[in-house]
């Protein structure tokens, strides 16, 4: 006899079969919805000309459908979310950055060629010697517009200036101005937004637009499209030819008309880094300082952490738990808070550091304006932020050293320094090496410290790009991409690619030293 389900009166195996079936169909429904959503994103990005994002979501949607519908790939379903996240948030940005590094993508070459053409075609200009003076006259709760010049006078019908939408309005010939007094300039300025949205049509069919605080004028289309893809500039009487090697419309005299569009420039961004003197000099200076900063940070933090960890292992030291807690406490404070506190302490005029130095030695160092002092300040602050991590590592490794070695050293007459340099340091340096390389890679890209403490200042004189003596490569890249007037994303992407290769090389070295097969 079957054991029945109390609620439905079905055999247990039958109920379980139906539950699994419903669950399977529900999962298929969820997958179908996700695939449809991803395909919708593919279509949306494709219609907006973002083919790389469209390709990304097409691959993501296709792999999602394949992995979750084929039984042979069932084991891959559990790791698929992690792989998909890795592809979307790590691999794709790397590929996208690498692609941008071969283009002239910048604030002046930002739009597509079609959008640049549409933007130029939408430009208008004021016809010379055809402006009409504007006057506003109140009529009840509405306003009439009077436009006149030396030969003509036009009057509009009453309108509500509270409506600021773009609209057309017909004009009629007027023999004289209204008898009432025109509204003062203050009210004309208040109605400026509504007046800018008006398109006034004269009886001759000429469209007038606002050309000044008290003027309307015929606004003509500036550019005319020619059959060969060029544009004719009616105002300046010249032809603009699209140059696909630089991504600009170029006039007969060589003038480049902005905005432009991104084009492939090959390795020019990479060669510019090493051949342009105005970029090569600051780049090499920042490149050397980045390595020095990362290396010295590792050396200083290791030295402080190792010495403190050795002292905390001293048998005659009492209150170790209290000292250990106090020494690790900086690790518990968020880094940005500590950095901002140090920024105030090193203030050249009101900081506690200069107040103490002035009292003891009569000096007030210029921490933020002198390049060497600014770099020294960065190393001091970063050592304070990083030594607790090295302290924890060294404490754990030192505790793993057998005590028999120290006892044998004591029998042979070895002292604390002998134990430190002959036993402790040699035994912990090998397992510590991969972690030191990881710390070097982290400080190589320590953007937060530079951004919050010095901002890269003081600046390097003569640099054609924003560059400071305390900049690291990562902050230098950020300033080129987002703080430079030209926002040269292509050059910044090339530098970011070089940084990635350097960090990837250090990571590979780390794996080799850790004896991890790759």
PyMOL commands that set and color helices and strands:
alter all, ss='L'
color gray80, all
select helices_A, chain A and resi 12-47+51-67+71-100+113-121+185-190+192-196+268-275+277-312+320-332+335-345+352-361+371-399+403-411+416-444+447-453+473-482+489-513
alter helices_A, ss='H'
color red, helices_A
select strands_A, chain A and resi 109-111+124-139+142-148+153-156+167-173+198-201+207-212+215-221+223-225+231-233+238-243+248-250+256-257+260-261
alter strands_A, ss='S'
color yellow, strands_A
deselect
rebuild
show_as cartoon
